[in-house]
Amino acid sequence: MSSGNGWIRVGTTTDIAPGESRAVRISEGRSVALFNVNGRIHATDNQCPHMGFPLTRGVVKDGILTCDWHGRSFDLEGGGCFNYECDDLETYPVDIRGDELWVQAGDATYKRRDQHLQLLWEGLLSGDSWTISKATALLLSGGVSEHDIVQLILRHLGRHVASERDAGGGGDVVSLLVSGLEVGKRFDGEDRLMALSLAGRAASGRASERLEVITLPPPVRWDQIDDWVRMFSRNMQDFRIERCLHTACENGHQDHIFKLLFECAVAPYFLGFSRNVASLGDLARVVDTFGWGEASELVCNLGAKMTGRGRDEPERFHRDAVRLLTELAPELESHDYEGNTRTEYDENALVDALLSVDIERSFEAVTRALRDGVAIERLITTFVLLAADRMARTPVNVDAGWGPLSTEFNLAASLRHVHAYGGPAAAAKGLYHAAWQIFDNRWINIPARSLDEPLPAHRTDTPDAAAASDLIVHSIKSLDIHGVGDQVVGYLNSGFDGSDLLKEVGRAILWDDTNMELLPTLRVAFNEWEGSGGGAGGGDASGGGAGGKGHPSRYQLLVGLVRYATDVRLNKNSMASINTAMRFSEGRTTVEVFDE
Ligand code: FES
């Protein structure tokens, strides 16, 4: 019964003997804990703020309520928690009307935004996945926008990367953050929380203080910064680059920064540092989403670490490749890319050369395609589909090479960012980096195949798309690496929707322990599949537009991903905490959760 102002009748004074406690359900999934301490009744939320154990099972002593599960303690009067990584307990006013007990707990308005943001921050610093998941779930269910949550994660990440990480580690973290956000947008509910929590977990870690980077005293012009950064990049002087980039930000030159960073990242001596290019693309996405105000520390620090990183003396093949690209660089920089508009070209000849294990021939074929006016985006599509095709066909009996193959795939796709933010000359040079990556992966024993060769034409035997999709997910979970690729082709040949299948596969990936490993590739598969027309199996018949529409090998985007997910799968789900976090955010205690 309720009497307005949130007051609820919860029983009578004789219901709870001194020293006893009692839980009273006040709404679906929400209960109040009542404690009789020496004849005085206290009321609190019954859900322990740590992990949701019912507090009526705890102990009260000296005015302190201690939870029976992990021993977190709370001031019974005000609710303050005495432990780390646990927020305060809600306590409620109690009124005795005659022999009736009334509690003012009916106001469910969300008031703990700041406290839960603080909790998320604590989780990010400690890396505790439960705290991150719980805080995220509480904030989302309280109506706090995903943008605000990720802004906090990003702020932490900037400091964490600046104080802790080397360039490679920092780049991987940014990739996971962006991948988690972009993949998460395709899902709702628990799946979305999972993707967001993965992003948070990836960004977590210590963030110690460091000296602030100081702006160079004026006057400093942009053209000087541009020259200096290129020189410091050649000389592997990342600290100097960071100060230059910071100065550029402070002086309002942000719009030039990514073009410069991409041009540095695709320099010949960075052949083999393919993650630089992909990570810079991710940084550009971060700035697009959150603006320079939030992202400048991260961009200046990580951008400097990547473009100023140390390099060992290259081995023979590597040295040859660097020399070849150095010789080509002036032509690539002065080429008029306005004329590169062709989408029809001899793709087989390029693929043949890329797989020839002859780096000179490989680079020559890329140069020929550029000189012949083939559109950069069309060439990127060739590289993306070639990588997908190799993932779809790599033998799995020994070492399938998933790490290097997914690097090939993700690097190729990231060239679209290089093109968008760094311009066509940088993207053109990026194509040679992708060609080098294929050459460098020559130890993976995948037979050559033309991308226009038709795939098998069989259809699935299952009656409808949902059943066919279930079968594929079952094959992933039962690690049927030898059957699952054909099933995907059969599904798509039957005209079923590839985007629906991708979503189901994505869900299976998100909930396995391999999710961190697969997340960047899952994101690229989503983006490229949608860019190639998405939807039902056939696509249009334009014969391979810049985004791969109607391309005979576009199904391999899904086949490659599914085979990768199946072969590395662990069938372990350590993220059951996400389910608990969702229910926790609804106010339920763990006993109710586990009893369901
Ligand atoms: S201390 Fe209460 S649930 Fe952990």
Boltz pocket constraint, residues with backbone or C-beta under 6 A from the ligand:
constraints:
  - pocket:
      binder: B
      contacts: [[A, 48], [A, 49], [A, 50], [A, 51], [A, 52], [A, 53], [A, 67], [A, 68], [A, 69], [A, 70], [A, 71], [A, 72]]
      max_distance: 6.0
